[in-house]
């Protein structure tokens, strides 16, 4: 059994869907389960729908119609028969969105988010599955919400592994080609949950673990895992092989190619993870497996934009001790703010965070009642694994360094 994952960029239009078919024909699709994300930037567009639902009702229908039109163009490009039942099936999914927004009484943003945004994946997989059947590639469409069960921590559901294992092991016909959604699950009341942004990679790993798959392949628009994001760094190099440990380190620091939660279930069963190009599917790409370090052994650069650097010091110049730090982290947890870098001295505490849930102001207001607080918004956090003098010099060039921290293997800089 193999598990493939195709992201939004691979199915952003009709040509993308046809290219997925080309990949499947090139590498084979027997005994394969395919996880597919929402098409193109649909998740972002769905987020606008949720935002308008809460903040701008006048713009709500227009934001939905834009998504309807986008998918309508893809359908028209894929299906010659305009009476094909796929049109009615996709329309029904959009009617479900409208119905939920009409009857929903919950004021909870995260709950509404999960019920709405998840339709991006349901629509994309419905279209791709129908197209595959249309051209003679028979497949089973699976509603992932029946298989992956989570708690009700909406927007970041925690997997119930025992129930999920049972559902997948007993419900997936491993002899067939299966098409399912990334990113989604459901809670005990069968409300949709999501696994966190970019959670489709994690979905693939969950299925691979539960099916004892031979491998997972993530198909991307890059040749594999690079030592740097080519959007921000020139001359990025392909990494041919990465150990699980090194890949987890890179993911922890924010490498965008691999989702942080993806690697743990694969490592437990030593299931290799391939990251390959959907443009050149025969190329070897990168393999993440049991091994040592990275090949070739070069510095790896990671950048996280739009960060916030918070610096705290005691109001009376007393030490910041365990009790203070415990209180600080309780506040972070309460406001769902994750610390990406921490540095403390006797009377100060600095932390670089991401304001993912727009709770920064609430956090700062509480902190200011207890500490002297300064903060810098819109900073960048640079991390270099296996740094050398040349890498340090390159990063520091023409930047205002607000904080620096290094260990034997890792250098981190917060810069304006």
Secondary structure, 3 states (H helix, E strand, C coil): CEEEEECHHHHCCHHHHHHHHHHHHHHCCCCEEEEECCCCCHHHHHHHHHHHHHHCHHHHHHHHHHHHHHHHHHHHHHCCCCCCHHHHHHHHHHHHHHHHHHHCCCCCHHHHHHHHHCHHHHHHHHHHHHHHHHCCCCCEECCHHHCCEECCCCCCCCECHHHHHHHHHHHCCCCCCEEEECCEEECCCCCEEECCCCCHHHHHHHHHHHHCCCEEEEEECCCCCECCCCCCCCCCCECCEEEHHHHHHHHHCCCCCCCCCHHHHHHHCCCEEEEEECCCCCCCCEEEECCCCEECCCCEEEEEEEEEEEEEEECCCCCCCHHHHHHHHHHHHHCCCEEEEEEECCCEEEEEEECCCCCHHHHHHHHHCCEEEEEEEEEEEEEEECCCHHHHHHHHCCCCEEEEEECCCEEEEEEC
